[in-house]
Amino acid sequence: MRGEAEHRVLKVDSVVAALGFVSNLGPLAEWGLELNRRSIVVDTRMRTTVDRVFAAGDVTDYPGKVRLMSVGFGEVATAVNNAAVELDPELTLFPGHSTERS
């Protein structure tokens, strides 16, 4: 999107920010998500096995996962952009580079 950024407020059931060093799923373990030990299984879009539930960071697992903090930050951007497109299919998956904005 070019020019002025559009801001919208979306109602959601929950947003869980689980920040820490050891994955502890707590109540998330009861959500019906596919788990691999203490991790939530996601696909390349960071989608879980529960419709419209995305996950990113140390709590996730997928083939070839590299457990580095920097990888988690990239996963968050992937999850947020894919969730946005799922909620509003008219959005583009790649919103552009921050340096492209005026």
FIKOLZA-1660 file (N, C-alpha, C; in steps of 0.1 Angstrom, whole numbers, plus 5000, padded with zeros to 4 digits):
% residues 102
   i   px   py   pz ch aa at
   1 5008 4988 5000  A  M  N
   1 5000 5000 5000  A  M CA
   1 5009 5012 5000  A  M  C
   2 5006 5022 4992  A  R  N
   2 5014 5034 4991  A  R CA
   2 5007 5046 4998  A  R  C
   3 5014 5056 5001  A  G  N
   3 5008 5068 5007  A  G CA
   3 5005 5066 5022  A  G  C
   4 4994 5072 5026  A  E  N
   4 4990 5071 5040  A  E CA
   4 4986 5056 5044  A  E  C
   5 4991 5052 5055  A  A  N
   5 4988 5039 5060  A  A CA
   5 4974 5038 5065  A  A  C
   6 4967 5028 5061  A  E  N
   6 4953 5026 5066  A  E CA
   6 4953 5018 5079  A  E  C
   7 4946 5022 5089  A  H  N
   7 4946 5015 5102  A  H CA
   7 4932 5010 5104  A  H  C
   8 4931 4997 5108  A  R  N
   8 4918 4991 5111  A  R CA
   8 4919 4984 5124  A  R  C
   9 4908 4983 5131  A  V  N
   9 4907 4976 5143  A  V CA
   9 4900 4963 5140  A  V  C
  10 4906 4951 5143  A  L  N
  10 4899 4938 5141  A  L CA
  10 4896 4932 5155  A  L  C
  11 4884 4926 5156  A  K  N
  11 4881 4919 5168  A  K CA
  11 4887 4905 5167  A  K  C
  12 4894 4900 5177  A  V  N
  12 4899 4887 5177  A  V CA
  12 4895 4880 5190  A  V  C
  13 4896 4867 5191  A  D  N
  13 4893 4860 5203  A  D CA
  13 4905 4861 5213  A  D  C
  14 4917 4860 5208  A  S  N
  14 4929 4861 5216  A  S CA
  14 4941 4864 5208  A  S  C
  15 4951 4870 5215  A  V  N
  15 4964 4871 5210  A  V CA
  15 4973 4867 5221  A  V  C
  16 4981 4857 5219  A  V  N
  16 4989 4852 5230  A  V CA
  16 5004 4855 5226  A  V  C
  17 5010 4863 5235  A  A  N
  17 5025 4866 5234  A  A CA
  17 5032 4858 5244  A  A  C
  18 5038 4847 5241  A  A  N
  18 5045 4838 5250  A  A CA
  18 5059 4841 5249  A  A  C
  19 5065 4850 5257  A  L  N
  19 5079 4853 5256  A  L CA
  19 5087 4847 5267  A  L  C
  20 5097 4840 5264  A  G  N
  20 5105 4833 5274  A  G CA
  20 5116 4824 5268  A  G  C
  21 5122 4816 5276  A  F  N
  21 5133 4808 5271  A  F CA
  21 5129 4793 5269  A  F  C
  22 5118 4789 5277  A  V  N
  22 5114 4775 5276  A  V CA
  22 5099 4775 5271  A  V  C
  23 5096 4767 5261  A  S  N
  23 5083 4766 5256  A  S CA
  23 5074 4759 5266  A  S  C
  24 5064 4766 5271  A  N  N
  24 5054 4760 5280  A  N CA
  24 5040 4764 5274  A  N  C
  25 5034 4754 5268  A  L  N
  25 5021 4757 5261  A  L CA
  25 5010 4761 5270  A  L  C
  26 5010 4757 5282  A  G  N
  26 4999 4760 5291  A  G CA
  26 4986 4757 5285  A  G  C
  27 4976 4766 5285  A  P  N
  27 4963 4763 5280  A  P CA
  27 4963 4761 5265  A  P  C
  28 4973 4765 5258  A  L  N
  28 4973 4763 5243  A  L CA
  28 4973 4748 5240  A  L  C
  29 4978 4740 5249  A  A  N
  29 4979 4725 5246  A  A CA
  29 4965 4720 5245  A  A  C
  30 4955 4727 5250  A  E  N
  30 4941 4722 5250  A  E CA
  30 4933 4728 5238  A  E  C
  31 4939 4735 5229  A  W  N
  31 4932 4741 5218  A  W CA
  31 4930 4732 5206  A  W  C
  32 4935 4720 5206  A  G  N
  32 4934 4711 5195  A  G CA
  32 4944 4712 5184  A  G  C
  33 4955 4719 5187  A  L  N
  33 4966 4721 5178  A  L CA
  33 4974 4709 5177  A  L  C
  34 4979 4706 5165  A  E  N
  34 4989 4695 5163  A  E CA
  34 5002 4699 5170  A  E  C
  35 5006 4690 5179  A  L  N
  35 5019 4693 5187  A  L CA
  35 5029 4683 5184  A  L  C
  36 5042 4687 5185  A  N  N
  36 5053 4679 5184  A  N CA
  36 5061 4681 5197  A  N  C
  37 5059 4673 5207  A  R  N
  37 5064 4675 5221  A  R CA
  37 5059 4688 5226  A  R  C
  38 5067 4698 5229  A  R  N
  38 5063 4710 5234  A  R CA
  38 5062 4721 5224  A  R  C
  39 5061 4718 5211  A  S  N
  39 5060 4727 5200  A  S CA
  39 5047 4726 5192  A  S  C
  40 5043 4737 5186  A  I  N
  40 5031 4737 5178  A  I CA
  40 5036 4735 5164  A  I  C
  41 5030 4726 5157  A  V  N
  41 5033 4723 5143  A  V CA
  41 5027 4733 5134  A  V  C
  42 5035 4739 5125  A  V  N
  42 5030 4749 5115  A  V CA
  42 5034 4746 5101  A  V  C
  43 5028 4752 5091  A  D  N
  43 5033 4750 5078  A  D CA
  43 5041 4762 5074  A  D  C
  44 5044 4763 5061  A  T  N
  44 5053 4774 5056  A  T CA
  44 5047 4788 5057  A  T  C
  45 5034 4788 5059  A  R  N
  45 5027 4801 5061  A  R CA
  45 5025 4804 5076  A  R  C
  46 5030 4796 5085  A  M  N
  46 5029 4797 5099  A  M CA
  46 5015 4794 5104  A  M  C
  47 5007 4786 5096  A  R  N
  47 4994 4782 5100  A  R CA
  47 4995 4770 5108  A  R  C
  48 4987 4769 5118  A  T  N
  48 4986 4757 5127  A  T CA
  48 4975 4748 5120  A  T  C
  49 4972 4737 5127  A  T  N
  49 4962 4728 5122  A  T CA
  49 4948 4733 5126  A  T  C
  50 4947 4744 5133  A  V  N
  50 4934 4750 5136  A  V CA
  50 4931 4762 5127  A  V  C
  51 4920 4762 5121  A  D  N
  51 4916 4772 5111  A  D CA
  51 4918 4786 5117  A  D  C
  52 4925 4795 5110  A  R  N
  52 4928 4809 5114  A  R CA
  52 4936 4811 5126  A  R  C
  53 4944 4801 5130  A  V  N
  53 4953 4802 5142  A  V CA
  53 4967 4800 5136  A  V  C
  54 4975 4811 5138  A  F  N
  54 4989 4811 5133  A  F CA
  54 4998 4812 5145  A  F  C
  55 5010 4807 5144  A  A  N
  55 5020 4807 5155  A  A CA
  55 5034 4810 5149  A  A  C
  56 5042 4815 5157  A  A  N
  56 5056 4819 5152  A  A CA
  56 5066 4818 5164  A  A  C
  57 5078 4817 5161  A  G  N
  57 5088 4817 5171  A  G CA
  57 5092 4804 5177  A  G  C
  58 5098 4804 5189  A  D  N
  58 5104 4792 5195  A  D CA
  58 5093 4782 5198  A  D  C
  59 5081 4785 5199  A  V  N
  59 5070 4776 5202  A  V CA
  59 5066 4767 5190  A  V  C
  60 5071 4771 5178  A  T  N
  60 5067 4764 5166  A  T CA
  60 5077 4753 5162  A  T  C
  61 5072 4744 5153  A  D  N
  61 5080 4733 5148  A  D CA
  61 5076 4730 5133  A  D  C
  62 5086 4728 5125  A  Y  N
  62 5083 4724 5111  A  Y CA
  62 5096 4718 5106  A  Y  C
  63 5096 4711 5095  A  P  N
  63 5108 4704 5090  A  P CA
  63 5119 4715 5087  A  P  C
  64 5131 4713 5092  A  G  N
  64 5142 4721 5089  A  G CA
  64 5143 4734 5098  A  G  C
  65 5135 4734 5108  A  K  N
  65 5134 4746 5117  A  K CA
  65 5148 4748 5123  A  K  C
  66 5153 4761 5123  A  V  N
  66 5165 4765 5129  A  V CA
  66 5161 4774 5141  A  V  C
  67 5164 4769 5153  A  R  N
  67 5160 4776 5165  A  R CA
  67 5169 4788 5169  A  R  C
  68 5167 4799 5162  A  L  N
  68 5175 4811 5165  A  L CA
  68 5165 4822 5167  A  L  C
  69 5168 4832 5175  A  M  N
  69 5159 4843 5178  A  M CA
  69 5156 4851 5165  A  M  C
  70 5166 4853 5156  A  S  N
  70 5163 4860 5144  A  S CA
  70 5154 4853 5135  A  S  C
  71 5154 4839 5135  A  V  N
  71 5144 4832 5127  A  V CA
  71 5130 4834 5132  A  V  C
  72 5128 4835 5145  A  G  N
  72 5115 4837 5151  A  G CA
  72 5110 4851 5147  A  G  C
  73 5118 4861 5146  A  F  N
  73 5114 4874 5142  A  F CA
  73 5108 4874 5127  A  F  C
  74 5115 4866 5119  A  G  N
  74 5111 4865 5105  A  G CA
  74 5098 4857 5104  A  G  C
  75 5096 4847 5113  A  E  N
  75 5084 4839 5113  A  E CA
  75 5072 4848 5117  A  E  C
  76 5074 4857 5126  A  V  N
  76 5063 4866 5130  A  V CA
  76 5058 4874 5118  A  V  C
  77 5068 4880 5110  A  A  N
  77 5064 4887 5098  A  A CA
  77 5056 4878 5089  A  A  C
  78 5061 4866 5087  A  T  N
  78 5054 4856 5078  A  T CA
  78 5040 4853 5083  A  T  C
  79 5039 4851 5096  A  A  N
  79 5026 4848 5102  A  A CA
  79 5016 4859 5101  A  A  C
  80 5020 4871 5104  A  V  N
  80 5012 4883 5104  A  V CA
  80 5007 4886 5090  A  V  C
  81 5016 4886 5080  A  N  N
  81 5012 4888 5066  A  N CA
  81 5003 4878 5061  A  N  C
  82 5005 4865 5064  A  N  N
  82 4996 4855 5059  A  N CA
  82 4982 4856 5066  A  N  C
  83 4982 4859 5079  A  A  N
  83 4970 4861 5086  A  A CA
  83 4962 4872 5080  A  A  C
  84 4969 4883 5077  A  A  N
  84 4962 4895 5072  A  A CA
  84 4955 4892 5058  A  A  C
  85 4962 4884 5050  A  V  N
  85 4957 4881 5037  A  V CA
  85 4945 4871 5038  A  V  C
  86 4946 4862 5048  A  E  N
  86 4935 4853 5051  A  E CA
  86 4922 4861 5055  A  E  C
  87 4924 4871 5064  A  L  N
  87 4913 4879 5068  A  L CA
  87 4908 4889 5058  A  L  C
  88 4916 4894 5049  A  D  N
  88 4912 4903 5038  A  D CA
  88 4920 4899 5026  A  D  C
  89 4914 4890 5017  A  P  N
  89 4921 4885 5005  A  P CA
  89 4925 4896 4995  A  P  C
  90 4920 4908 4997  A  E  N
  90 4924 4919 4988  A  E CA
  90 4938 4925 4991  A  E  C
  91 4943 4922 5003  A  L  N
  91 4956 4926 5007  A  L CA
  91 4966 4918 4999  A  L  C
  92 4979 4923 4998  A  T  N
  92 4989 4916 4992  A  T CA
  92 4998 4909 5002  A  T  C
  93 5002 4897 5000  A  L  N
  93 5010 4890 5009  A  L CA
  93 5023 4898 5013  A  L  C
  94 5030 4903 5003  A  F  N
  94 5042 4911 5006  A  F CA
  94 5038 4926 5005  A  F  C
  95 5038 4932 5017  A  P  N
  95 5034 4946 5017  A  P CA
  95 5044 4956 5012  A  P  C
  96 5056 4952 5009  A  G  N
  96 5067 4960 5003  A  G CA
  96 5078 4963 5013  A  G  C
  97 5088 4970 5009  A  H  N
  97 5099 4973 5018  A  H CA
  97 5096 4986 5025  A  H  C
  98 5100 4988 5037  A  S  N
  98 5098 5000 5045  A  S CA
  98 5105 5012 5038  A  S  C
  99 5116 5009 5030  A  T  N
  99 5123 5020 5023  A  T CA
  99 5116 5025 5011  A  T  C
 100 5105 5018 5007  A  E  N
 100 5097 5022 4995  A  E CA
 100 5087 5032 4999  A  E  C
 101 5084 5034 5012  A  R  N
 101 5074 5043 5016  A  R CA
 101 5079 5057 5017  A  R  C
 102 5070 5066 5014  A  S  N
 102 5075 5081 5015  A  S CA
 102 5071 5087 5028  A  S  C
% end
